[in-house]
């Protein structure tokens, strides 16, 4: 059975809600799913799943939620070889913040790419100004993403 880690970074629970809503879709597709709310660098290196989905909220002016800060700092400082990491990205944000919209998801996506990770498909960016329930946008995206894997 293929494995999937869903890495969550959230402030008010929106990204965790998305992770919990998409988990059954992956399980129905045959994945063994783990949701990681406090990821470590080992979760993408030593204990990496066959596939990783990042559900990342943005806080402040494009900043990472507190629970993701140590993970992102470790990636930046250690710059591990992530050539074997295949991942998808769901970024949550608010377009009223202008240039920093989905800033955390975009920054993490760039950082993962710098470390050699391979994003599967396009990044999904969910705008809180347009989509009240983020899982309304995430569920169809995940269904399509699974089909392309």
C-alpha positions in Angstrom: 0.0 0.0 0.0 1.5 3.4 -1.0 2.1 5.9 1.8 1.2 9.5 2.0 2.1 12.1 4.6 -0.1 15.2 4.7 2.0 18.0 6.3 -0.1 20.6 7.9 0.7 24.2 8.9 -2.2 26.1 10.3 -3.1 29.0 12.5 -6.8 28.8 13.0 -7.3 25.2 11.8 -8.3 25.7 8.1 -5.4 23.7 6.7 -6.0 20.9 9.2 -9.6 20.8 8.2 -8.5 20.5 4.5 -6.2 17.6 5.5 -8.9 15.8 7.4 -11.4 16.2 4.5 -9.0 14.9 1.8 -7.6 12.0 3.9 -10.6 9.7 3.1 -10.2 10.4 -0.6 -6.6 9.2 -0.5 -7.5 6.2 1.6 -10.2 5.2 -0.9 -7.5 5.4 -3.6 -5.4 2.9 -1.6 -3.0 5.2 0.3 -1.9 4.7 3.9 -2.3 8.3 5.2 -0.6 10.1 8.1 -1.3 13.7 9.0 1.7 15.5 10.5 1.0 18.8 12.3 4.5 19.3 13.7 6.7 18.1 10.9 10.5 17.6 11.3 13.1 17.4 8.6 13.2 13.6 9.1 9.6 13.5 7.8 10.8 14.4 4.3 14.2 12.6 4.5 14.6 9.6 6.8 10.9 8.8 7.3 9.6 10.1 4.0 6.4 8.7 2.5 6.1 7.8 -1.1 4.1 11.0 -1.6 3.7 14.1 0.5 0.9 16.7 0.4 1.6 20.0 2.1 -1.5 21.9 3.3 -0.1 25.3 4.3 -1.9 28.4 5.6 -0.3 31.8 5.5 -0.2 34.2 8.5 0.8 37.8 8.9 2.5 39.2 5.9 3.2 35.9 4.0 4.7 34.2 7.0 4.7 30.5 8.0 2.4 29.4 10.8 4.4 28.9 14.0 4.4 25.1 13.8 6.1 25.1 10.4 8.9 27.6 11.3 11.4 25.1 12.7 10.8 22.8 9.7 11.3 25.6 7.2 14.4 26.8 9.0 15.9 23.3 9.1 15.3 23.0 5.3 17.0 26.4 4.7 19.9 25.7 7.0 20.7 22.1 6.2 19.5 22.2 2.5 19.1 18.4 2.4 18.9 16.5 -0.8 15.2 15.9 -1.4 15.5 14.5 -4.9 13.4 11.5 -3.8 10.6 13.7 -2.4 7.5 13.8 -4.6 4.9 16.3 -3.3 1.8 18.3 -3.9 1.1 21.8 -2.5 -2.2 23.3 -1.3 -1.6 26.9 -0.1 -4.3 28.8 1.8 -4.3 32.6 1.9 -6.3 35.8 1.6 -5.9 37.8 -1.6 -6.6 41.1 0.3 -3.0 40.8 1.5 -1.8 41.5 -2.1 1.7 40.3 -2.8 1.9 38.1 0.2 -1.2 36.1 -0.8 -0.4 32.4 -0.1 3.1 33.5 0.8 3.9 30.6 3.1 2.9 28.0 0.6 4.8 29.8 -2.2 7.9 30.1 -0.1 7.8 26.5 1.0 7.3 25.4 -2.5 10.4 27.3 -3.6 12.4 26.0 -0.7 11.5 22.4 -1.5 12.4 22.9 -5.1 15.8 24.4 -4.1 16.4 21.2 -2.2 15.6 19.1 -5.3 12.1 17.9 -4.4 9.7 17.3 -7.3 6.3 18.8 -7.2 3.6 16.7 -8.9 1.2 19.0 -10.7 0.3 22.6 -10.1 0.1 24.2 -6.7 -3.5 24.8 -5.6 -3.9 28.3 -4.1 -7.2 28.8 -2.1 -8.3 32.4 -1.6 -10.3 32.9 1.6 -11.9 35.9 -0.1 -13.5 33.7 -2.7 -13.8 30.3 -1.0 -15.4 30.2 2.4 -14.8 26.4 3.0 -11.3 25.6 1.7 -12.2 21.9 1.3 -14.7 22.9 -1.4 -11.7 23.8 -3.6 -9.4 21.1 -2.3 -11.5 18.0 -2.7 -11.9 18.3 -6.5 -8.3 19.3 -6.9 -7.1 16.2 -4.9 -9.4 13.9 -6.9 -7.8 15.2 -10.1 -4.3 15.1 -8.6 -4.6 11.5 -7.6 -5.7 10.6 -11.2 -2.5 12.2 -12.6 -0.1 10.4 -10.3 
